[in-house]
Amino acid sequence: MIPLVMSLLLGLLGCGNGSHPSDGGSGSSLTCPNSVEAFCASGHETQCSWSSEIGSTACQSVAVCGGYLVANEHGVDTGTFSYYDTTTGQVLAVVAYGVPGSLTCTAGPSAGFVVPACPPTDFVGCTDTSHPCVEDTDCGPNPAASCARICPDGTNPCVLACVANQCVPRDCPTP
């Protein structure tokens, strides 16, 4: 009985299923009923660029994952992951999640969107001013990374990346 109660409690607090794509549904292709252009034109301007997102009070956590900049906005039992182009900072897809572990593409490519696995430990606070940076060398080691590999492009996932003046965990870029 206690494990069931803990599981339900963690899920409701955003700590269990549904709180990160790695908890269910990652790797699957989701159908996106709306384009990001339509999404952005319908009152979601804050989520349409990386710089607007990380400055927003709705942003809870960020990461570099699966070749994307990823921002998480969440409430008690639902939320969204917004996936941004690492070069332009423009939103590419918005995926909604709920308890327990359901993922739905709200906006994205008409061909669908494949959700990368982003471990919860890769995420840091959106406005974590204790780790400001100008370049990658201003950041330090990533204590949550598996240091058993170096990325094909020579970058090291064991070192935090400087993204929009924030030190965030990095993942190997996708080819």
C-alpha positions as CSV (number, residue, x, y, z in Angstrom):
1,M,0.0,0.0,0.0
2,I,2.8,2.5,0.9
3,P,4.6,2.0,-2.5
4,L,1.3,2.7,-4.3
5,V,0.7,5.9,-2.2
6,M,4.3,7.1,-2.8
7,S,4.0,6.4,-6.5
8,L,0.8,8.4,-6.8
9,L,2.2,11.2,-4.6
10,L,5.4,11.5,-6.7
11,G,3.4,11.5,-9.9
12,L,1.2,14.4,-8.6
13,L,4.2,16.4,-7.5
14,G,5.8,16.0,-10.9
15,C,8.5,13.7,-9.7
16,G,7.3,10.5,-11.2
17,N,5.8,9.4,-14.4
18,G,5.0,12.3,-16.8
19,S,7.5,14.7,-15.4
20,H,10.1,14.2,-18.1
21,P,10.1,12.6,-21.5
22,S,12.5,9.9,-20.3
23,D,9.6,8.6,-18.1
24,G,7.5,7.4,-21.0
25,G,7.0,8.0,-24.7
26,S,10.4,9.2,-25.5
27,G,11.7,8.0,-28.9
28,S,8.2,7.7,-30.3
29,S,7.0,9.9,-33.1
30,L,4.1,12.1,-32.1
31,T,1.6,13.6,-34.5
32,C,1.5,17.4,-34.3
33,P,-1.9,18.9,-35.2
34,N,-0.7,22.5,-35.3
35,S,2.3,24.2,-36.8
36,V,4.6,26.2,-34.5
37,E,3.6,29.3,-36.5
38,A,-0.1,28.8,-35.7
39,F,0.8,28.1,-32.0
40,C,2.9,31.3,-31.7
41,A,0.2,33.4,-33.4
42,S,-2.4,32.1,-30.9
43,G,-1.1,33.8,-27.8
44,H,1.9,31.6,-26.9
45,E,4.6,34.2,-27.8
46,T,6.6,33.4,-24.6
47,Q,7.2,29.9,-25.7
48,C,8.2,30.8,-29.3
49,S,11.9,31.8,-28.6
50,W,14.5,30.5,-26.2
51,S,15.3,34.0,-24.9
52,S,11.6,34.7,-24.2
53,E,11.1,31.3,-22.5
54,I,14.0,31.4,-20.1
55,G,13.0,35.0,-19.0
56,S,9.5,33.9,-18.4
57,T,8.1,33.2,-14.9
58,A,6.4,30.1,-16.3
59,C,9.7,28.4,-17.2
60,Q,10.6,25.9,-14.5
61,S,13.7,24.2,-15.9
62,V,16.0,23.9,-18.9
63,A,18.4,21.5,-20.5
64,V,20.4,20.8,-23.7
65,C,19.1,17.4,-24.8
66,G,18.8,15.3,-28.0
67,G,20.2,18.2,-30.1
68,Y,17.7,20.7,-28.7
69,L,17.5,23.4,-26.1
70,V,14.6,22.2,-23.9
71,A,12.4,24.2,-21.6
72,N,9.9,22.7,-19.1
73,E,6.8,24.6,-17.8
74,H,4.7,22.6,-15.4
75,G,1.9,22.8,-12.9
76,V,0.7,20.1,-10.5
77,D,-0.1,17.4,-12.9
78,T,0.4,18.8,-16.4
79,G,3.0,20.8,-18.3
80,T,4.9,21.3,-21.5
81,F,8.3,20.7,-23.0
82,S,9.3,23.2,-25.6
83,Y,12.1,22.2,-28.0
84,Y,14.3,24.9,-29.5
85,D,16.8,25.1,-32.3
86,T,20.3,25.3,-30.7
87,T,21.4,27.9,-33.3
88,T,18.4,30.2,-33.8
89,G,16.6,29.7,-30.5
90,Q,13.3,29.4,-32.3
91,V,10.8,26.8,-31.1
92,L,10.5,23.6,-33.2
93,A,8.0,21.7,-31.2
94,V,5.8,21.9,-28.0
95,V,4.9,18.7,-26.3
96,A,2.3,18.5,-23.5
97,Y,2.5,15.9,-20.7
98,G,0.2,14.7,-17.9
99,V,0.0,12.1,-15.3
100,P,0.8,9.2,-15.8
101,G,3.4,9.8,-18.6
102,S,1.2,10.8,-21.5
103,L,2.8,12.9,-24.2
104,T,1.0,14.9,-26.8
105,C,2.5,17.1,-29.5
106,T,0.7,20.5,-29.3
107,A,2.7,22.1,-32.1
108,G,5.5,21.0,-34.3
109,P,6.4,19.7,-37.8
110,S,3.6,18.3,-39.9
111,A,5.6,15.1,-40.3
112,G,5.5,14.7,-36.5
113,F,8.1,15.0,-33.8
114,V,10.3,12.4,-32.2
115,V,10.6,13.1,-28.4
116,P,14.2,12.7,-27.3
117,A,14.9,11.1,-23.9
118,C,15.9,13.9,-21.5
119,P,16.8,12.5,-18.1
120,P,15.4,14.7,-15.2
121,T,18.9,15.1,-13.9
122,D,19.8,17.1,-17.0
123,F,17.5,19.9,-16.1
124,V,18.5,23.0,-14.2
125,G,16.4,26.0,-13.1
126,C,15.5,28.6,-15.7
127,T,16.7,31.5,-13.7
128,D,19.5,29.9,-11.7
129,T,21.6,33.1,-11.3
130,S,24.2,31.2,-9.3
131,H,25.6,29.8,-12.6
132,P,25.7,32.8,-15.1
133,C,28.1,32.5,-18.0
134,V,29.4,34.1,-21.1
135,E,31.0,31.0,-22.7
136,D,31.3,27.3,-22.0
137,T,34.6,27.8,-20.1
138,D,32.7,29.8,-17.4
139,C,30.7,26.7,-16.6
140,G,32.0,23.7,-14.7
141,P,31.6,20.0,-14.7
142,N,28.2,18.4,-15.0
143,P,27.9,16.2,-11.9
144,A,24.9,14.4,-13.3
145,A,26.5,13.3,-16.6
146,S,27.8,9.9,-17.6
147,C,31.4,10.6,-18.4
148,A,32.0,7.3,-20.2
149,R,31.9,9.0,-23.6
150,I,32.9,12.0,-25.6
151,C,30.5,13.2,-28.3
152,P,31.4,12.6,-32.0
153,D,31.9,16.3,-32.5
154,G,34.5,16.3,-29.7
155,T,32.3,18.0,-27.0
156,N,32.2,16.5,-23.6
157,P,28.8,15.9,-21.9
158,C,30.5,16.0,-18.6
159,V,31.0,19.8,-18.9
160,L,28.1,22.2,-18.7
161,A,27.3,24.4,-21.7
162,C,26.7,28.1,-21.7
163,V,23.3,28.7,-23.3
164,A,21.7,32.2,-23.1
165,N,24.0,33.1,-20.3
166,Q,23.0,30.1,-18.2
167,C,25.1,27.0,-17.5
168,V,23.0,24.0,-18.5
169,P,23.7,20.3,-19.0
170,R,24.6,19.3,-22.5
171,D,23.9,16.3,-24.6
172,C,25.8,15.1,-27.7
173,P,24.4,16.8,-30.8
174,T,22.4,14.6,-33.1
175,P,23.9,14.0,-36.6
